[in-house]
Amino acid sequence: MNRWDAVVVGAGPAGSVTAMLLARQGAHVLLVDRARFPRDKACSEYLTPETTRVLERLGDGILPAVEARAPARLTGMKLVTPDGTEAIGRFREGPGYAPPRPYAFALPRTVFDQVLVEGAVRAGAEFQEEVTVEDLVFDAGAVGGVQARQPGAGSRPLRARIVIGADGLRSVIARRLGYRRSGPPRRIAYSAHVADVQGVTDLGEMHIGTNGYVGMGPIGNGETTVALVVPASRAHPGLMHAEEFVRALNEFPKIRGRYRADRFTRSVLATGPFAQWSRTSTADGALLVGDAADFFDPFTGQGIYSALTGAELAARVVGVALEGSPRGPVPAGALASYVRGRRRAFAGKWVLERLIGFGVGSPALATRVVRRLARRPDLADLLVGATGNFIPAGRVLHPATLATLIA
């Protein structure tokens, strides 16, 4: 069979959940990825508290499977400035809001993504690994599939009524459509797993420096995931080596001496630059979801939540469109509600995320804000709750709140 209702390119959280939900609606779905699973990804490996509600909505034992395989629980976040000032925000209940659990999950992507892929297969999607998508196939001006290559099978077209690009930051689908855009700030992330890190607690940590920042937190079994994010101008191949990576970490005062190069349990991975997005998320016969549609700066840790939420929106709209236009590529007009839905779901988060992203690029501003948060734990909880997605971003973006933070 070489013709599908939907071909989903990329089996990360956005792609797997989109494929899962479409298959449950009766669509004939092919999910492909260029890697062999389970596979690692450069990621903070942090699931915000509100992600729990999304996983619960997926049913089919997805949430219990994640809980069983996620021994680490994060109860909040610690922010540290270049001069060592600390502020702690907790995932707490407040007036009019509450996290589904007073903690967030943290687990390796090798585990989390595998849970979701298996869920998609149980739902009826076909999954093919080591499939490299090289180009789009067009049908009378509309996307009608992809040209793909697989070891031992050569290059072949995979025809579909809609192609869903869930292939991440450097999305082939978005680039072939001519939609990809980029801008400042351009940052590169290097991430690793390290055992026996000193001083690790039930808090995630974000350390802001004069030339980048570090995010870290436990992922269970005595391991910590750590991500070093630097301006693209300071990125270099040496940071892929444990010794150089540790030297860079030691530039942060409250990290110095906590990591050992001989305790790395996974190779250093790199990704970026992050300031990339697509000018629109739909076309005739195509739709973008997850990082292929837009990016969230790693500092906010919202990437997985936004991928899952976007997948729910995509599957709902595409399912209706497939049923409503039974022949040929799905027209972009039938996908318009997806664009509107993304705007409603993410507009406040985009603004807050970009403010935070630019803020960490200004050590003086970051220090001022963290000092204020250290004196006002209620504001720290509010900010952490907004980036944890269980408090509306608008509460932090309210002019009075912003003024209090930066005054």
C-alpha positions in Angstrom: 0.0 0.0 0.0 1.5 3.3 -1.0 -1.5 5.7 -0.6 -2.6 7.1 2.7 -5.1 9.5 4.2 -2.2 11.1 6.1 1.6 10.7 6.2 3.0 12.1 9.4 6.7 13.0 9.1 8.5 12.8 12.5 7.7 10.5 15.4 8.4 12.8 18.2 5.6 13.9 20.6 3.8 16.1 18.0 3.9 13.5 15.3 3.1 10.4 17.3 0.1 12.0 19.0 -1.2 13.4 15.8 -0.9 10.0 14.2 -2.5 8.3 17.2 -5.5 10.5 17.3 -6.1 10.4 13.5 -5.9 6.6 13.5 -8.5 6.5 16.3 -10.8 8.5 14.1 -10.5 5.8 11.4 -7.9 7.5 9.2 -5.3 5.4 7.3 -2.1 6.9 8.8 1.6 6.3 8.1 4.0 7.6 10.7 7.7 7.8 9.6 10.9 8.9 11.2 14.5 9.0 9.9 15.9 7.4 13.1 15.6 3.9 14.6 13.7 3.8 17.8 14.3 4.2 20.7 16.4 7.2 20.0 17.8 10.1 22.0 17.1 13.8 21.4 18.8 17.0 22.6 16.0 18.1 24.9 15.4 19.3 28.5 13.3 16.2 28.9 10.9 18.0 31.1 7.1 17.7 31.0 5.4 20.7 32.5 2.7 20.0 35.1 -0.1 20.7 32.7 1.3 18.1 30.3 -0.3 15.6 32.7 -3.8 16.6 31.7 -2.9 16.2 28.0 -1.5 12.7 28.6 -4.6 11.8 30.6 -6.9 12.9 27.8 -5.0 10.6 25.4 -6.3 7.6 27.4 -5.1 4.1 26.4 -2.8 3.9 29.5 -0.5 6.6 28.2 -0.4 8.6 31.4 0.1 5.5 33.7 2.9 4.3 31.3 4.7 7.7 31.7 4.2 7.7 35.4 5.6 4.2 35.8 8.7 5.1 33.8 9.4 8.6 35.2 11.0 8.1 38.6 11.9 11.8 38.8 9.4 14.4 40.1 10.2 18.1 40.0 8.3 20.3 42.5 9.4 23.6 41.1 12.2 25.6 39.6 15.2 27.5 40.9 16.5 30.5 39.0 20.1 31.6 39.5 21.7 34.8 38.2 25.3 35.5 37.2 26.0 36.9 40.7 24.6 33.9 42.5 21.2 35.3 43.5 18.6 32.6 43.7 14.8 32.5 43.5 12.6 29.5 43.8 9.1 29.0 42.4 6.9 26.0 43.3 4.1 24.3 41.4 1.4 25.4 43.9 -2.3 25.9 44.0 -3.4 29.5 44.0 -6.6 31.7 43.6 -8.4 30.3 40.5 -5.7 27.8 39.4 -4.1 24.5 40.5 -1.6 22.1 38.9 -3.0 18.7 38.1 -0.3 17.4 40.4 2.1 19.4 42.6 5.1 18.2 40.4 6.3 17.8 36.9 7.6 14.6 35.2 11.2 14.3 33.9 12.3 11.3 31.9 14.5 10.6 28.9 13.2 11.0 25.4 14.2 7.5 24.6 11.5 6.4 27.0 8.8 9.1 26.5 8.8 9.0 22.7 8.7 5.2 22.7 5.6 5.3 24.9 3.8 7.6 22.4 5.0 5.7 19.3 3.7 2.5 20.8 0.4 4.2 21.5 0.1 5.4 17.9 0.7 1.8 16.6 -1.9 0.4 19.0 -4.3 3.0 17.6 -3.8 1.6 14.1 -1.1 3.8 12.6 1.7 2.1 10.6 5.1 3.1 11.8 8.2 3.0 9.6 11.7 3.7 10.9 14.8 4.9 9.1 12.7 6.7 6.5 14.4 9.9 5.2 11.9 12.3 3.6 13.8 14.1 0.8 11.1 16.2 -0.9 7.4 16.8 -1.3 5.3 15.3 -4.1 2.8 17.7 -5.7 -0.5 17.0 -7.3 -2.0 19.9 -9.4 -0.3 22.5 -7.2 -1.2 20.8 -3.9 1.0 18.6 -1.7 0.1 15.0 -2.6 2.7 13.1 -0.6 6.4 12.9 0.0 9.4 11.4 -1.7 11.1 9.2 0.8 14.2 6.9 1.0 14.7 3.9 3.2 17.8 1.6 3.4 17.4 -1.3 1.1 14.2 0.1 -0.5 15.6 3.1 -2.5 13.6 6.2 -3.1 9.8 6.1 -3.5 6.8 8.3 -3.3 4.4 8.0 -0.4 1.1 9.4 -1.5 -1.3 11.0 1.0 -4.3 13.3 1.1 -2.4 15.3 3.7 1.2 15.5 4.8 1.8 16.5 8.4 5.2 18.0 9.1 6.2 17.1 12.6 9.9 16.9 11.8 11.2 19.5 14.2 13.3 22.6 14.2 14.9 21.9 10.8 11.7 20.6 9.2 12.1 19.4 5.7 8.4 19.8 5.1 8.4 23.5 6.2 11.5 24.2 4.1 10.2 22.6 1.0 7.0 24.6 1.3 9.2 27.8 1.6 7.7 28.7 5.0 10.8 28.6 7.2 11.9 31.9 8.8 14.6 32.8 11.3 15.6 35.7 13.5 17.4 36.7 16.8 18.3 35.5 19.3 20.1 32.6 17.7 21.2 30.0 20.3 22.6 26.5 20.2 21.9 23.9 22.9 24.2 21.1 24.0 22.7 18.5 26.3 24.0 15.4 28.2 23.1 12.9 30.9 25.5 12.8 33.9 25.5 10.6 36.9 26.3 11.6 40.5 25.8 15.4 40.1 26.3 17.1 43.4 23.4 19.0 45.1 20.6 17.8 42.9 17.1 18.1 44.6 13.5 17.9 43.5 13.9 21.3 41.8 14.8 22.0 38.2 17.5 24.6 38.0 18.1 27.4 35.5 21.4 29.2 35.7 21.7 32.4 33.8 25.2 33.5 32.7 26.8 36.4 30.8 27.0 34.2 27.7 24.1 31.8 27.8 22.3 29.7 30.4 22.2 26.1 31.8 19.1 24.1 32.6 19.4 20.9 34.7 17.3 18.5 36.6 17.0 14.9 37.8 15.7 12.2 35.4 15.8 9.3 37.9 18.3 6.5 38.6 20.9 8.9 39.9 21.2 10.7 36.5 20.7 14.4 35.7 19.9 15.9 32.3 21.8 19.1 31.7 21.6 21.5 28.8 24.0 24.3 28.0 22.5 27.0 25.7 24.9 29.5 24.2 24.8 32.2 21.5 25.5 30.7 18.1 28.7 32.9 17.9 30.1 30.9 20.9 29.1 27.5 19.7 32.0 25.2 18.7 32.7 21.5 18.2 34.7 21.2 21.4 31.5 21.4 23.4 30.5 18.0 22.1 33.3 16.5 24.3 32.7 15.9 28.0 35.8 17.7 29.3 35.1 20.9 27.3 31.4 20.7 28.2 32.3 20.6 32.0 34.7 23.5 31.6 31.8 25.6 30.1 29.5 24.5 32.9 32.1 25.6 35.5 31.8 29.2 34.3 28.5 29.3 36.2 29.2 30.1 39.9 26.5 27.8 41.4 27.4 24.9 39.1 31.2 24.9 39.4 32.5 21.6 40.6 29.2 19.7 40.5 29.9 17.8 37.3 32.6 15.3 36.4 33.6 14.4 32.8 34.1 10.8 33.7 30.4 10.5 34.9 28.7 11.2 31.6 26.3 8.4 30.8 25.3 9.7 27.3 27.2 11.5 24.6 26.7 15.2 24.3 24.0 16.1 21.7 23.5 19.4 20.0 20.5 21.2 18.4 19.7 24.7 17.1 19.7 27.5 16.3 16.3 28.0 17.9 15.0 31.2 16.5 13.2 29.5 13.6 9.5 29.4 12.8 7.1 29.0 9.9 5.3 32.0 8.5 2.1 29.9 8.3 1.2 26.3 9.4 -1.0 25.1 6.6 -1.0 24.6 2.8 -3.1 22.7 0.3 -2.4 19.1 1.3 0.0 20.0 4.2 0.0 21.0 7.8 2.8 21.7 10.3 2.8 20.9 14.0 5.3 21.1 16.9 8.7 22.7 16.4 8.1 22.5 12.6 5.4 25.2 13.1 7.1 27.3 15.8 9.7 27.1 18.5 9.7 27.7 22.2 13.0 28.8 23.8 14.4 25.9 25.9 14.5 28.2 28.9 10.8 28.0 29.3 10.6 24.2 29.0 7.3 24.4 27.1 8.3 22.5 24.0 6.8 19.1 24.8 3.5 20.6 26.1 3.1 22.8 23.0 3.9 19.7 20.8 1.1 17.6 22.5 -1.4 20.5 22.5 -0.7 21.3 18.9 -1.1 17.6 18.0 -4.6 17.5 19.6 -5.6 20.6 17.6 -4.1 19.2 14.4 -5.8 15.8 14.7 -9.2 17.4 15.5 -9.1 19.7 12.4 -7.5 17.2 10.0 -10.0 14.4 11.0 -13.0 16.7 10.1 -11.3 17.8 6.9 -10.6 14.3 5.8 -14.2 13.3 6.3 -15.6 16.5 4.7 -13.5 16.2 1.5 -13.4 12.5 0.6 -11.2 12.8 -2.5 -7.8 14.4 -3.3 -5.5 16.6 -1.2 -7.1 18.4 1.7 -7.4 22.1 0.8 -5.9 24.7 3.1 -9.3 26.3 3.5 -10.5 23.2 5.3 -7.6 23.6 7.8 -8.2 27.3 8.7 -9.6 26.5 12.1 -6.2 24.9 13.0 -4.5 28.2 12.4 -7.1 30.0 14.6 -6.9 27.3 17.2 -3.1 27.6 17.5 -3.4 31.4 17.8 -5.9 31.0 20.7 -3.8 28.3 22.4 -0.4 29.8 22.1 -0.5 33.6 21.6 0.1 34.5 25.2 2.7 31.8 25.5 4.6 33.0 22.4 4.8 36.6 23.9 5.8 35.4 27.4 8.3 32.9 25.9 9.9 35.5 23.7 10.1 38.1 26.6 11.8 35.5 28.8 14.1 34.4 25.9 15.3 37.9 25.3 15.5 38.6 29.0 18.0 35.9 29.7 20.2 37.5 27.1 20.4 40.5 29.3 22.2 39.5 32.5 21.5 42.9 34.2 17.7 42.6 33.5 17.7 38.9 34.5 19.4 39.7 37.8 16.9 42.5 38.6 14.0 40.2 37.9 15.4 37.3 39.9 16.2 39.5 42.9 12.6 40.7 42.8 11.3 37.1 42.7 13.6 36.2 45.6 11.8 38.8 47.7 8.3 37.9 46.3 7.9 34.1 46.3 4.3 34.6 45.2 5.5 36.1 42.0 8.0 33.3 41.6 5.3 30.8 41.9 3.2 32.7 39.4 5.9 32.8 36.8 6.8 29.1 37.3 3.1 28.3 37.0 2.7 30.2 33.8 5.7 28.4 32.2 4.3 25.2 33.7 1.1 25.9 31.7 -1.4 25.6 34.5 -1.6 29.4 35.0 -2.6 31.6 32.0 0.4 33.4 30.6 -1.8 36.6 30.6 -1.5 36.8 34.4 2.2 37.3 34.1 1.8 39.6 31.1 -0.6 41.9 32.9 1.0 45.3 32.9 0.9 45.6 36.7 2.6 42.2 37.1 5.3 43.0 34.5 6.0 46.4 36.1 6.4 44.7 39.5 8.8 42.1 38.0 11.2 44.6 36.3 10.8 47.8 38.4 
